[in-house]
Amino acid sequence: MRNADKERVRTYLVRRGLETAASILIVAFLLFALVDLMPGDPIDLMLQADPRLTSADVARLKALHGLDRPLLERFGAWLSGALRGEFGFSRLYGLPVADILVPRLGATLLLVGTSFLFALALATVLGTSAALRPHGLVDRLVNLLALFAVSVPSFWLALLAILLFSVELGWLPAGGEPAPGAGFGEWARRLALPVGVLTIGSVGPLLRFVRSGLLEALREPCIRTARAKGAGTLRVAWGHALPQALPSLVTVVALQTGGLLSGALVVETVFAWPGMGRLVYESIMGNDYNLALVAVLAGAAATLLSNLAADLLHARLDPRVQLG
């Protein structure tokens, strides 16, 4: 890479990094303002739990915790602490927010990452099979599966999976986290139903884009040249057409990140999986302001960073795209 190209890439990375940081800052302020509008602050909840507290006690506690200060001043104080890694304490758990967030984030990454890999593999195989024989039986079945995956609500599919595989057949547990020290088999049994539901929920758009991307790539002149040279069907599809469709697929995958995280919220709640989705639900329902704010902000930051990674990977896969 020439020095001019390196400088252009470096400038692009700095600019996109600043844009991403600014976007996260704006999202953080909006979330802080929305959380501030939630009914009942922690001091009001303390007043409801202990009727012996007087109005003077409430005023003193609000001044002590800074709840009587203007919104911008409180956001500045929170942001200053967040930049130092101090996100406050959770009212529900009585622990620092970071201590609760890290294991929950790992559980969500395990669930979402596993389901995403399964969905991507399934979409690649089925989408390729459909594109190689358009308007055939396989193509119609794949389109039907994609339509079903896009249309079916995740909570309904999760309840149906519990009724079938847990209640009626008794093959898999209905939910919950594995016991401490559980082996791989127990983890696989606990993950089977939520991963299956999330995989079906996310495979629909991937199927459609893999199929359409391959159909477009198979019309390129280079594909006809490869076929004229005697390349087989699988080699044409996997060795020539799929690499051309990858840049567009990478963009779709990045856009799927937000949908996967929102779908995880419903699935984790239904299956009682100890992840970020369930944590967001519990913190909002329990008026745990610090925990709700940081948990939702983590999901927004993950979506923004995945879009940045997709742009970089797109430029890496497609030589026609130049950063900056």
N, C-alpha and C positions, 0 to 999 in steps of 0.2 A: 504494500500500500504506500502511495506517495505521501510526502509530507503534507501537501495541500488536502488530500483526502483525509488524512488523520486529523488535521486541524478542523475540517468540516464536521467530521463525526464527533470530535470532542466538543465543538460548539453546540452541535445538536443535542448531545447528551446533557450538557449543562442547561440548555434552554428547556428541554423536556423535564429535567429534574426540578427546575424552579417552577415550571407550570404545574407539575404533579404536587409539589409541596404547597403551592398556593391553593390548589384545588382542595387538598386535604385540610388546609387551614380554614377555608370557607365552609366546607362541610362540617368541620368541628364546631365552628361558631353557630351554624344553623341548628345543629343537633343540640348544642348547649342551650340555645334559645327555646327550642321545642321542649326539651326536658324541663326547662324552667317553667313552662306553661302547664306542666302536669299538676293536677290538683293535689294540694297537701305537700308541704315540704317536710323534711325529717323532724323539725321541731314541732310542727303541728301534729305529726303522728305520735311524738312523745307526749304531747299534751293530751291526746285522746287515750293513750295507754295509762297515763298517771294523772288522775284528776286533781291531785294535790298541787300540781304546778300552777303558779299564778301567772297573770299577764306580765308581771315584772320579771319572773323567771324566764318566760318565753322571750321577752325583749333582750334580756341579758344573754341568753343562749344564741339568739340570732346574731347579736353583735359579736359574740365570741367566734362563731363559725363564719362570719362575714356575709350572712344571708340578708342583711339589711343594706348592703351596698348596691350601687347600680349594676346593671347587667354587664356592661363592658368592663367594669373594674373587676367583677367576679370572674369573668372569662379570662382576663389577663392574668389573674392570680392562678387560675386552674392551668392555663397554658404554660405558665412559668414552671409550675410543678411537674406538668407532663413532660416538658423538655428535659427535666432532671430524672425522669423515670418514676415520678411520684404521682399516682393517679387517684389517691385518696383511699378511703376505706369503704368496704361494702356494708350497708346497713343490715342486709339479710344474713350474711355469713360472719360478720365481725372480723374480717381479715382484710389485708391490703388487696386492692383490686387486681394487681399484677399476679399475686399468688393464686388467685382463682382463675384468672384469664388464661394463663399459660397451659395448664393441663386440659382445659376445655377446648382451647384452640387446637391442641394436638389431636384430641378426639375427633373434632370436626374435619381436620385435614385428612385423617385416616379414612373417615367415612366418605367424604366428598372426593378425595383422590382416588380411592378404590373404585367407586361408582363411575367416576369420569373415565378411568382407564378402560373399564368394561364397556362403557357406552361408546368410546372412541373406537375400540377394536371391533365391536359389533357393527357400528356404522360403516367402518371401512370395508369390512367383508361383505355385508349385505348391500351397501351402496355400490360397490364395484360390481357385484353380481347383477344388480339391476341395470347399471349403465351399459354393461356388455350386451344385454338383451332387452333393449327398450321396448315397452308395450307388450312384453311377454308375461308369462304367468308369474315368474319370480319378481319382475318389476311391479306388477299389480299387488302382489302380496307385501312387498316392501313398502309401497306407498300406503297400503292399508295399515301396516304396522306404524308407520310414521304418523299417520293421521290419528290413530288411536293414542299414541304416546303424547302427542301434542294436546289432545282433547281431554283426556282423562284427568280428573283432579287428583293430586298426590295424596290428599288425606283420605279420599274414598278408596284409592288403590291400597293404601297402607292398612286401612281397616279390613278390607277384603282379604288381604294377605294374612292378617292375624287370624281372621275367622277360619280361613281354609287350612293354613299350615300349622297353626298353633292350637286352635280350638277343635276343629274337626279331625285333622290327621295326627296332631300331636308330634309333628316331626321337629319343629323348631320353637325356641322360646319366643314369647310374645314381645319381649323387649327387656330393657334394663342393661346395665353394664356388667361385664364379667367380674367375678370375685377377684380380689388381690391374689396375684400369683397364678392366675389361670393360664393354661397352655394355649397353644395355637388353635387346637380344635374347638375349645370353648369360645375363643374370640371369633372364629369363623362362624360358629352357630349363632352367636349374638349379632354378627354383622350381616348375615345372609339376607334377612328380610329388609332391613333399611337400605342396604346396598342395592338389592334388587329393585325396590320401589324407586330409588333415586336414579338408577340406571335407565329404567323405562321412561321416567319423566324427562330425562335429558337426551335420550337417543334420537327423538323425533327430528329436531332441527338439524342435528349432525347428519342423519340419514339423507335428508333432502339436499343438503349442501354438498355432500360427497357425491351423490348421484348427479346433480346438476353440474358440478365442477368437472366430473369425469366425462359427462356427455359433451361438454364444451371442448375439453381437451382432446377427446377422440376425433374431433372434426379438424384438428390442426394438420397442416401439410406434413409436419415431421412424423406424425403418426402414420399417415398413408405411406410415407417413405419407409418407415420401419416395417410395415406390413409387406411392402413390395420387396424388401430384402429378406423376407422369410421369417420374421419374428413371430413367435407364437402369441396366442391370445393373452395368456397370463403375463408374458414378458412385456407385451405392449401396455397392458393395464397397469402393472405394478412398477415396471421399469421406466416407462415413458409418460403415460398419461397422469398417473397419481402424483409424481413430483411436480408437474405443472399445476395441478389443482391444490397443492399444499399451501401456497401463500394465502389464498382465499380462505381455506379451511382454518388456518391459524387465526385469522381475524374473527371468524365465527366462534372459535373455541374461546377466545378472549371475551367476547360478548356473552358467552354462556356462563362465565364465572359468577356474575351477579345472580343469574337465575338459579345456579346450583346452590349458592349460599341461601337464597330465599326459600328454595325448596327444602333445604336442610332444616330450616326452622320448623316447618310443618312436620317433616319426617322424624326429626329428633324429639319433638314434643309427643307425637303419637307413640313412638317406640321407647320413650323414656331414655334416650341415648344422651350421655353427659357431654354434650357438645355446645358450641356457641349458639346455635339456634334455640335450644332449650334454655340456655342461660339468658338470652335476650328476652324471651317470653317471661321467665320467672322474675327478672329484674324489673321489667315494666309493670307487671301485675303487682309486684311487691313494693313499688315506688322506691326502688334502689337507684337513685339518680346517678351516682358515680359509676356503678357497674353497667347500667343501661347505656350511658353515654359512651364509655370506652368500648363496650362490646359492639355497638352499632358502628362506631367509628372504625373499628378494626375491619369490619366487613367492607365498608366503603373504601378504605385504604387498599384492601386486597384487590378490589375491582379496578381501581385506578392503576395500581402497579402491574396488574395482569395486562391491561391495555398497553402500557409502556413496553412490557416484555414482548407483546405480540407485534408491535411496530418494529422493534429491533430484530425479532426473528423473521418477520416478513422481508425486511431488507436483506437479511442473510440468505434467505431462500431464493429470492427473486433478484437477479443481478440488474434488472432494469430499474429497480428502486434505489435511489440514492438518498442517504440520510442528509438532512439539512438542505 
